[in-house]
Amino acid sequence: MSTQNFTVVGMTCGHCASSVTEEVTEIAGVSNVDVDLASGNVTVTSSEPISDDAVRAAVEEAGYSLA
């Protein structure tokens, strides 16, 4: 099990957090995504480490960016 933290810029509401969660959850191996809207922190739990590029692509697909 691997846990990684990322900071997402531009989320302002619950819908934003849901969009990011939905896109990141679609990455192969991801088992849980926890978004802290206030800080922009996104914690990704997966079976093995996920590349920053994969998370960046998913976050950008949701309309946001990594810090």
QUIGIJO-V391103 format. One record per residue. RES is the residue in three letters. SS is DSSP state (alpha for helix, beta for strand, coil for the rest). Layout:
# QUIGIJO-V391103
{{RES | SS} {RES | SS}}
This chain:
# QUIGIJO-V391103
{{MET | coil} {SER | beta} {THR | beta} {GLN | beta} {ASN | beta} {PHE | beta} {THR | beta} {VAL | beta} {VAL | beta} {GLY | coil} {MET | coil} {THR | coil} {CYS | coil} {GLY | alpha} {HIS | alpha} {CYS | alpha} {ALA | alpha} {SER | alpha} {SER | alpha} {VAL | alpha} {THR | alpha} {GLU | alpha} {GLU | alpha} {VAL | alpha} {THR | alpha} {GLU | coil} {ILE | coil} {ALA | coil} {GLY | coil} {VAL | beta} {SER | beta} {ASN | beta} {VAL | beta} {ASP | beta} {VAL | beta} {ASP | beta} {LEU | coil} {ALA | coil} {SER | coil} {GLY | coil} {ASN | beta} {VAL | beta} {THR | beta} {VAL | beta} {THR | beta} {SER | beta} {SER | coil} {GLU | coil} {PRO | coil} {ILE | coil} {SER | coil} {ASP | alpha} {ASP | alpha} {ALA | alpha} {VAL | alpha} {ARG | alpha} {ALA | alpha} {ALA | alpha} {VAL | alpha} {GLU | alpha} {GLU | alpha} {ALA | coil} {GLY | coil} {TYR | coil} {SER | beta} {LEU | beta} {ALA | coil}}
